[in-house]
Amino acid sequence: MSATSSDLQRPGCTEAPRLRAGSIIALHLAPGIVFSAFLLYLSGVFTRHGLSSYLAEIVSIPLVLAPMLAGIILLWNRRSGRVSSLIHAVTYRERSPALDYILWPILLYICWTLLSLPVLPLTGILETRLFSWFPARLGTGALISGVRSSPSAQRHAAFVMALIFSGLLAPLAEEAYFRGFLLPRMRHLGWKAPVVNAFLFGLYHFFCPWNLPAVFVAFLPVALVVQARKDFRISILVHALFNLTGVLTLFLRA
């Protein structure tokens, strides 16, 4: 479905070809499979050498996640014969009023806080019962205990890298890809597009599959706002808030 004429008149809004169902699923899930496989391998190497599996997760972001998502966008553009620029491939980049970059992240963060109250206990149940077979070193308890038992220098280094890579780089890379690149190519699905996008984004986290309900309820409102405002920058800010909260929570528990 082509963009409407009113869409194309907006700054930063360009036409994006629609994706078929198979491409939607593959482009959402394939990066998660690759990243999770790499993390599973690297975490094993790290733990065998006395490093925490959480540190492996953090360094996997600049080593694999960010370059992989950027590479998929560039490869997709080249195969489709379109512009090879990353920024031009991110369609939902219309500038919003400055106040939106304050109000929307705050409102979405509050929304996530309220929705997480009934959902977060479910993640613990799923992890201990449904996914008890999952590699223990990537479990929540193992990540916390690994950080807790790390030498002080390693723990401090992991904290700084987590703030940078998990708190800033991952939100930038994932939001540019999932909400800026993929979501506008799904707009022929109408109101279902944010639902499908948020659900597949939850599935994409194969390295912590028990978090699917929490990720879905957190990012469904985010995807809805991005589709309405056509601005993925809003989602970068709120995603950064989510991740920074997660980093601080983990280190406080450790």
N, C-alpha and C positions, 0 to 999 in steps of 0.2 A: 504494500500500500504506500503510495507516494505521500510525501508531506503535503499538507494543505498550503494554499497560497499564503494564508495568514501566518503559518509557521515559518515559511521560507523568508518572509519579510523581517523576521525577528533576528537581531544580531546573534551570531553564534549558532543559529539553527540551520542545518543543512539537511538535504534529503538523504535518507538512509534506506537502502533496499530491505525488504522484509526477509526474515529468515524462515525457512521451513522448520517443521516440528523436529525432524532429526537433527538439524544443525543447532537448533536452540538447545536441545538436550546435550549434544556432544560438546558444544562450546562452553556450556556451564560446567559440565562434570569432568571432562578430560583434564583440565588443569589441576583439579583436585586429586585425581588419580595419580598424576605424575608427581605432584608435590608430596602427597602422602607416602608414596613409594620411596621417594628420596629421603623423607624424614624418618621413615621406618628404618632405612639402612643407616643413615647418619647417626640417629639416636643410639643404635646398637654400637657403632664405633665409639661414640662419645662415652657411653657408660662403661665400656670395656677399658677405657683409658682414664677413668676417674672424673669425667666431666658429666654435667647434668644433662638429661634429655631435654630439659627446657632450653638450655643454651643451644642445643642442636636445632630446636624449633625456631629460635630467634635468628640464628645465622642462615637458616634455610630461606628466609624471606629475601635477603639481597642476593643470595647465591642462585636461587631457583625461581621463586614466586614472581618477583617483579620483572626480571628479564623474560620469563616465559610468557606472562600476560602481554607484555609489550610486543614480544615476537609474534604471538598469535595475531594480534591486531595488524601488524605490518604484513605478515604473510597473507592474511585474509584480504587485505587491500590490494596486494600485488596480484593475487589470483583472480580477483574480481575486476582488475584493470582500473582501480580507482586510485585516488591520491594516496601516496605512501606516508604522508605525515601523520604522526600519532595524534596530534592535537585536532587535526581536521577529521580524523576518524571518530573522535569523541563527539557525537552529535548533540547530546543534551548539555550544552555549555552556554546557554543564553545567560546573560548577566542579570542578576536579580538586584533589587534595591539593597543597599548596604545593611539595612535593618534586618533583612531576611536571614543574613548570615549569623545573626545573633539570636533572633526569636525562634526560627525553625529548629536549630540544634537544641536549644533549651527545651522547647515543647516536645520534640521527639525523644529527648533524653528522659524527660518526665514520663512520657508515654511508655517508654521501655521499662522504666523503674516500676511503674504500676503493673504492667503486664507480666513482668518477671516474677512478681511475688507468688502467683499460683503455678508458674511454669518451671522455675528453677528447681523446686523439689522433685519434679518429674525427671529432670536430667540425672539426678543422683540415682533414682530408681532404675532408669534405663541403663546407666553405666554399670551398676552392681549386679543387675539381673539379666538384662537382655544382651549386654555386651561384656559379660564376664570373661569371654574367650579372647577379648582384644588384648594385644601386647601390653603387659602391665606397665612397662616403662613410659607409655604415653598416656596413662591414666592420670586423673586429676591428683590423686594422692601421691603418685610417684613424682609428678612434676614438682609438687610442693616440697616433698621430702628431699628431692634431689637438690633443690635450691637451698633448703635448710642445712643440709649436710655439706654443702660446698665450702671450700676455703673462703675466707673473707674477700680476698682479691677477686676470685672468680665470681662470687656473688655480686660484688659491686660492678664488675664488668658486665655481667648478665643484665643487671638492672639498667645501666646506661644504654646498652644495646637494645634492650626491650623498649625503652622509651622512644628511641629513634626508629627502630625497624618495625616493631609492632604498633607503636603509637602513632607513627607518622608515615613511614614508607608503605606499609601494608594497606592502610586506608586509602592512600593516594592511588596505588596500583589497582586495588580491587574495585574501588568505586569508578575509576576511569574505565575499567574493563566491563564490570557487571552492570552498572547504572548508566555510564556515559556511552559505552559502545554497544552492549547487547540490548539493553532495555528499549532504546528507540527503534531497534530493528524488530521489535516484537509488538509495536503499537497497533498492528492490525488485529491483535487479540483484544483490544479495548481494555476494559477494566480487569480482564484476566491477566494481562501482561505483568503488572506488579506482583500478583499472587504467584504466578508461575516463576517469575524471576526470584522472588524471596524464597520460595520453596526449594528451587534448584540450587540457590546459593547456600541454603542449609545443608543440602545433600553433598554439595561440593566439599564440605568439611569432613572428608573421609577419615582424617586422623583423629577426630573426636566426634563420632557419629551420634553419640548420646545428646549432643548439643543441638540437634536438628530442631526440636520444638522452640528452644530459646532463640536460636538464630532466626527462625521464621517469624516469630512474633516481634522480634526486634527490628527486622529489616522490611517487613511488609509496609508499615507506615512510612518508612524511609523511601521505598520504591514508589509508593503512591505520591508522595510529595515531589520526588524528582520528576515523575511523569507529568504531574500537573504544572510544575514550575519550569520544566525543561532545563534544569541546572544541576549538574552532578556535583558542583562544588559544595552544595548544602550537605550532601550525603558524605562527602569527605570529612567535614567538620564533625558531624554526629558520629560517624564511624570511629574517628580518632578519639572522641570522648568515650565510646564504648570500650575500645581497646586499652586506653590509658587507665580506665577504671579496672579492667581486668588485670593489668600489670600491677597496679598498686595493691589490689586485693590479694593477688598471689604472694607478693613479697611481704605484705602484712601478716598473712597466714603462715608464712615461712619463718 
